[in-house]
Amino acid sequence: MSDLVQITREERLAVVTISRPPVNALNHEVLDALEGVFDQLAEDQSAGVVILTGSGEKAFVAGADINEFPKINSSNGEKLSRRGQQVLQKIADFPAPVIAAVNGFALGGGLELALSCDIRVVSDNARVGLPEVTLGIFPGYAGTQRLPRVIATGKAKELIFTGAMIDAAEAYRIGLADHLTRAGGSLDKAREIAGAILKAGPIAVRLAKQAVNKGLEQSLEEGQKTESALFAALCDTEDQKEGAVAFLEKRPPDFKGR
């Protein structure tokens, strides 16, 4: 495993930390390491929640490595974009919820990485944005696709077209951040959210994530059919029976993930 991306396991919680000082820039080596980590976690299947963060308080991920930009041309640009999209989609499709604990700068590829997560917790010292147009390009790791699905379309276009950087309070106001914490508090808040998720039925959480993600790609009618099919699958699980019995017996459920 690469030292660029580290995993800390705490029972069913996995904390994934990007560590590439000084600002955790998202170069091809970090992308490869992220892919390897999430492949490993998916194969292991024991993580009920993943928290994704950056080392230090200066940056979550301050963007792609600009030192690589002079090498970009029409023949390799699409390959570069598709590679970033592929890795970030793997995070978006990860079976369990992924929470981004954003500390400091989350710019360009760093914000696109946070957008691939299910929930974003942002420290009040954070600055976020998609500044690519100021470098003569635009977001190529699905930023033009994910941001308008998270916030109002007009605001997303404004941020993409201007390359503006906004502070954590504004990110929270427009719905880009789901939680706003004191500086240095994003990881603690992410752990709190993870703890609440881990008390729920693990199969129910995984299938709920599938229902939401698939439904966003479908019409309302198709999404409801997807929801019903996944709901039906839950009804044959031991956890569903345990949840109902525990409620009736007024005790905490003992979910087994079966």
C-alpha angles and dihedrals in degrees: 000000000000120000087224091077120031132189125212114190122208104177104284094354120088119194112200114196125192108214115184108129140245097026105350093246113200104239127159092272092055091047090052091049092048091051091050093050095049091045088053093048092047091051092047092050093193098107113098093182134012124206114201118199144148127247118256129011098270098077144003088198115327093204140274120329103271089199086075094052099084088062093059118107138153093276097055102024095086091047091051092049094047092048092055091045091050094054095043091047088055088058092046090050095045106132096234127054116277119207121198113216101198117200120175121334122015104175134159108331089012092061090042087054091051090048089058089062124086098232130022122208112187130194116226091245092062126115118195136184150121103251096168095115089063086063093048097259135080133232107295103175092077094283092130088053104039102041094060088050091055104040136022111301095235093051091047090052091048092053092046096044096046099034087223121173117220132194126245095261091056091045088055093045093055094043098252089117117048094196132022119206138175116276109289092015102098095092093049091051091047089053090051091053091044090053091055092049092048091058090061127082106285095214091048091052093048093048092044088056090050091050093051096044096045092042092056088060094048140062116266090257093051091044091055090053089051090049093051093049093051091044089053091051089056092053092071095053127105089229092061091054092044091051093053095045092046091052092050091046091047095235135117112273120249101216117194100183092247 
